[in-house]
Structures are given as C-alpha cells and as structure tokens.
Amino acid sequence: MTIGTPRGEVVLETSRLVLRPWRVAEAVVQRELWTERDPRVPPHRRIDAEGHPTVAELEDSIRTDQLWSTGLLAIERKASRDVIGYCGLVDSGRGPAGEPELAFELLRRVWGQGYATEASLAVLDRARSSGYARLWATVWDWNTASRRVLAKVGFTETELKEVDAERGTTLFTTRQL
C-alpha cells in the first residue's frame, strides 16, 4: 500500500513496516549500518581510518541528497517506531537505462526476521505501479542472506558478473515486473 504525505513524498506501508524518507536525526542509524559492514565491502562504503563519514556528515547527506528522500527509504518498524535500515531503488548505472537497482541493508540485530523481504516486496509493488518493466540487483557472491532475499522476491542471477580477487564476485540479478 502507498500513502501520500503533505509534501507529496512516497511512503510505503506493509503489515509491520513503514518505508519513508529519512529524518536528519536518524543519521545515527546510517552510521551504525556503516560500522557493521563486512570488511570485504569496498573501503569507500565503510568507516575510514579518520572516522568518516561522521554522524554530522550523514546528517548533511540526508538534508541534501535526494537519494535519502526518494531512493533509499528508511525502514521503520510500526510496533516500535525504530528505524532498522533502508530499502529502495537507485540508478546505479550498472543496469540498462530506465531499469533501476533494488538495494537494501538492515541492522544486524534484525537480520533473519523477514524485514528485508517484506520491504523489498513493497518496493517491487511500487516499481510495478510506477511502470517499470524490469529491475536489477547486485549482490556479492559471499552474501548468502541477501542472495536468499533476492531469490524470495523473484530475482534470478544472470550470466553477468564482476570479479574482484580481493572482495569477491559481484553477481547481477534481474526481475521482470
């Protein structure tokens, strides 16, 4: 289900979750996601030696980067009102033009509870109703949990891969809507 807000923002709702634009105060959740990332994730997506990005830098990003208001939506649990990660569509430039990429990331403490699948299905429904015919998702070959989520929501692995001897192989998956 999609509900509107006074500012015309898209908010998606499921039985347990609300997916909505990020609030500046939730930069601490984004920082926690950065600190939890697997060491095999490229350095530009992890906290660096100087401690960047800081909470203040992430707050600024939420204020200024449209990605956090229309692309990667905050996943909020209805029962507790806490934000546990993000899910949404991004134009990563890795797939064909007009075919965005599904992306999601959740805090480790909520893994294994079906939230990534539930949030992804809400985003897929929104993508379908918005007229997209196909979506992409990339995933590291070693990330079995995310690979399972993608399979559950109907993505299939393609022949396309990017091999990185240090970090593993990125698999490209796709789904018709």
Contacts in CASP RR format, 6 or more apart in sequence:
PFRMAT RR
TARGET T0000
AUTHOR 0000-0000-0000
METHOD contacts of the structure
MODEL  1
MTIGTPRGEVVLETSRLVLRPWRVAEAVVQRELWTERDPRVPPHRRIDAE
GHPTVAELEDSIRTDQLWSTGLLAIERKASRDVIGYCGLVDSGRGPAGEP
ELAFELLRRVWGQGYATEASLAVLDRARSSGYARLWATVWDWNTASRRVL
AKVGFTETELKEVDAERGTTLFTTRQL
1 12 0 8 1.000
1 13 0 8 1.000
1 14 0 8 1.000
2 10 0 8 1.000
2 11 0 8 1.000
2 12 0 8 1.000
2 13 0 8 1.000
2 126 0 8 1.000
2 129 0 8 1.000
3 11 0 8 1.000
3 12 0 8 1.000
3 13 0 8 1.000
4 10 0 8 1.000
4 11 0 8 1.000
5 11 0 8 1.000
5 20 0 8 1.000
9 20 0 8 1.000
9 21 0 8 1.000
9 69 0 8 1.000
9 70 0 8 1.000
10 70 0 8 1.000
10 73 0 8 1.000
10 126 0 8 1.000
11 18 0 8 1.000
11 19 0 8 1.000
11 20 0 8 1.000
11 21 0 8 1.000
11 73 0 8 1.000
12 18 0 8 1.000
12 19 0 8 1.000
12 20 0 8 1.000
12 73 0 8 1.000
12 122 0 8 1.000
12 123 0 8 1.000
12 125 0 8 1.000
12 126 0 8 1.000
13 19 0 8 1.000
13 122 0 8 1.000
14 118 0 8 1.000
14 119 0 8 1.000
14 121 0 8 1.000
14 122 0 8 1.000
15 118 0 8 1.000
16 77 0 8 1.000
16 78 0 8 1.000
16 79 0 8 1.000
16 115 0 8 1.000
16 118 0 8 1.000
17 75 0 8 1.000
17 76 0 8 1.000
17 77 0 8 1.000
17 78 0 8 1.000
17 115 0 8 1.000
17 118 0 8 1.000
17 119 0 8 1.000
17 122 0 8 1.000
18 75 0 8 1.000
18 76 0 8 1.000
18 78 0 8 1.000
19 73 0 8 1.000
19 74 0 8 1.000
19 75 0 8 1.000
19 76 0 8 1.000
19 87 0 8 1.000
19 88 0 8 1.000
19 119 0 8 1.000
19 122 0 8 1.000
19 123 0 8 1.000
20 73 0 8 1.000
20 74 0 8 1.000
20 76 0 8 1.000
21 68 0 8 1.000
21 69 0 8 1.000
21 70 0 8 1.000
21 73 0 8 1.000
21 74 0 8 1.000
22 30 0 8 1.000
22 62 0 8 1.000
22 68 0 8 1.000
22 69 0 8 1.000
22 72 0 8 1.000
22 73 0 8 1.000
22 74 0 8 1.000
22 83 0 8 1.000
22 86 0 8 1.000
23 62 0 8 1.000
23 74 0 8 1.000
24 59 0 8 1.000
24 62 0 8 1.000
24 63 0 8 1.000
26 62 0 8 1.000
26 74 0 8 1.000
26 83 0 8 1.000
27 55 0 8 1.000
27 56 0 8 1.000
27 58 0 8 1.000
27 59 0 8 1.000
27 61 0 8 1.000
27 62 0 8 1.000
28 55 0 8 1.000
29 74 0 8 1.000
29 83 0 8 1.000
29 84 0 8 1.000
29 85 0 8 1.000
29 107 0 8 1.000
30 58 0 8 1.000
30 61 0 8 1.000
30 62 0 8 1.000
31 47 0 8 1.000
31 53 0 8 1.000
31 54 0 8 1.000
31 55 0 8 1.000
31 58 0 8 1.000
32 107 0 8 1.000
33 85 0 8 1.000
33 86 0 8 1.000
33 105 0 8 1.000
33 107 0 8 1.000
34 45 0 8 1.000
34 46 0 8 1.000
34 47 0 8 1.000
34 53 0 8 1.000
34 58 0 8 1.000
35 47 0 8 1.000
36 107 0 8 1.000
36 108 0 8 1.000
37 45 0 8 1.000
37 46 0 8 1.000
38 142 0 8 1.000
38 143 0 8 1.000
39 46 0 8 1.000
40 140 0 8 1.000
40 142 0 8 1.000
40 166 0 8 1.000
40 167 0 8 1.000
40 168 0 8 1.000
41 140 0 8 1.000
41 167 0 8 1.000
42 167 0 8 1.000
47 53 0 8 1.000
53 61 0 8 1.000
61 68 0 8 1.000
62 68 0 8 1.000
67 90 0 8 1.000
68 74 0 8 1.000
71 88 0 8 1.000
71 89 0 8 1.000
71 90 0 8 1.000
72 86 0 8 1.000
72 87 0 8 1.000
72 88 0 8 1.000
72 90 0 8 1.000
72 103 0 8 1.000
73 86 0 8 1.000
73 87 0 8 1.000
73 88 0 8 1.000
73 123 0 8 1.000
74 83 0 8 1.000
74 85 0 8 1.000
74 86 0 8 1.000
75 83 0 8 1.000
75 84 0 8 1.000
75 85 0 8 1.000
75 86 0 8 1.000
75 87 0 8 1.000
75 104 0 8 1.000
75 106 0 8 1.000
75 115 0 8 1.000
75 119 0 8 1.000
76 82 0 8 1.000
76 83 0 8 1.000
76 84 0 8 1.000
77 84 0 8 1.000
77 115 0 8 1.000
84 106 0 8 1.000
84 107 0 8 1.000
84 109 0 8 1.000
84 110 0 8 1.000
84 115 0 8 1.000
85 104 0 8 1.000
85 105 0 8 1.000
85 106 0 8 1.000
85 107 0 8 1.000
86 103 0 8 1.000
86 104 0 8 1.000
86 105 0 8 1.000
87 102 0 8 1.000
87 103 0 8 1.000
87 104 0 8 1.000
87 116 0 8 1.000
87 119 0 8 1.000
87 120 0 8 1.000
87 122 0 8 1.000
87 123 0 8 1.000
88 102 0 8 1.000
88 103 0 8 1.000
88 104 0 8 1.000
88 119 0 8 1.000
88 123 0 8 1.000
89 100 0 8 1.000
89 101 0 8 1.000
89 102 0 8 1.000
89 103 0 8 1.000
89 123 0 8 1.000
89 127 0 8 1.000
89 135 0 8 1.000
90 100 0 8 1.000
90 101 0 8 1.000
90 103 0 8 1.000
91 98 0 8 1.000
91 100 0 8 1.000
91 101 0 8 1.000
92 100 0 8 1.000
92 101 0 8 1.000
92 103 0 8 1.000
92 136 0 8 1.000
92 138 0 8 1.000
93 101 0 8 1.000
94 101 0 8 1.000
94 136 0 8 1.000
94 138 0 8 1.000
94 172 0 8 1.000
95 101 0 8 1.000
95 136 0 8 1.000
95 172 0 8 1.000
98 132 0 8 1.000
99 132 0 8 1.000
99 133 0 8 1.000
99 134 0 8 1.000
99 135 0 8 1.000
99 136 0 8 1.000
100 127 0 8 1.000
100 132 0 8 1.000
100 135 0 8 1.000
100 136 0 8 1.000
101 135 0 8 1.000
101 136 0 8 1.000
101 137 0 8 1.000
101 138 0 8 1.000
102 120 0 8 1.000
102 123 0 8 1.000
102 124 0 8 1.000
102 127 0 8 1.000
102 135 0 8 1.000
102 136 0 8 1.000
102 137 0 8 1.000
102 150 0 8 1.000
102 155 0 8 1.000
102 175 0 8 1.000
103 137 0 8 1.000
104 116 0 8 1.000
104 119 0 8 1.000
104 120 0 8 1.000
104 146 0 8 1.000
104 149 0 8 1.000
106 115 0 8 1.000
106 116 0 8 1.000
111 145 0 8 1.000
112 145 0 8 1.000
116 145 0 8 1.000
116 146 0 8 1.000
116 149 0 8 1.000
117 149 0 8 1.000
117 152 0 8 1.000
117 153 0 8 1.000
120 149 0 8 1.000
120 150 0 8 1.000
120 153 0 8 1.000
121 153 0 8 1.000
124 135 0 8 1.000
124 153 0 8 1.000
124 175 0 8 1.000
124 177 0 8 1.000
127 135 0 8 1.000
127 177 0 8 1.000
128 177 0 8 1.000
131 177 0 8 1.000
132 177 0 8 1.000
133 176 0 8 1.000
133 177 0 8 1.000
134 174 0 8 1.000
134 175 0 8 1.000
134 176 0 8 1.000
134 177 0 8 1.000
135 155 0 8 1.000
135 174 0 8 1.000
135 175 0 8 1.000
135 177 0 8 1.000
136 172 0 8 1.000
136 173 0 8 1.000
136 174 0 8 1.000
137 150 0 8 1.000
137 155 0 8 1.000
137 172 0 8 1.000
137 173 0 8 1.000
137 174 0 8 1.000
137 175 0 8 1.000
138 170 0 8 1.000
138 171 0 8 1.000
138 172 0 8 1.000
138 173 0 8 1.000
139 146 0 8 1.000
139 147 0 8 1.000
139 150 0 8 1.000
139 170 0 8 1.000
139 171 0 8 1.000
139 173 0 8 1.000
140 146 0 8 1.000
140 167 0 8 1.000
140 168 0 8 1.000
140 169 0 8 1.000
140 170 0 8 1.000
140 171 0 8 1.000
141 147 0 8 1.000
141 168 0 8 1.000
141 169 0 8 1.000
141 170 0 8 1.000
141 171 0 8 1.000
142 168 0 8 1.000
147 171 0 8 1.000
150 173 0 8 1.000
153 175 0 8 1.000
154 175 0 8 1.000
155 173 0 8 1.000
155 174 0 8 1.000
155 175 0 8 1.000
156 173 0 8 1.000
156 174 0 8 1.000
156 175 0 8 1.000
157 171 0 8 1.000
157 172 0 8 1.000
157 173 0 8 1.000
158 171 0 8 1.000
158 172 0 8 1.000
158 173 0 8 1.000
158 174 0 8 1.000
160 172 0 8 1.000
161 169 0 8 1.000
161 170 0 8 1.000
161 171 0 8 1.000
161 172 0 8 1.000
162 169 0 8 1.000
162 170 0 8 1.000
162 172 0 8 1.000
163 169 0 8 1.000
164 170 0 8 1.000
END
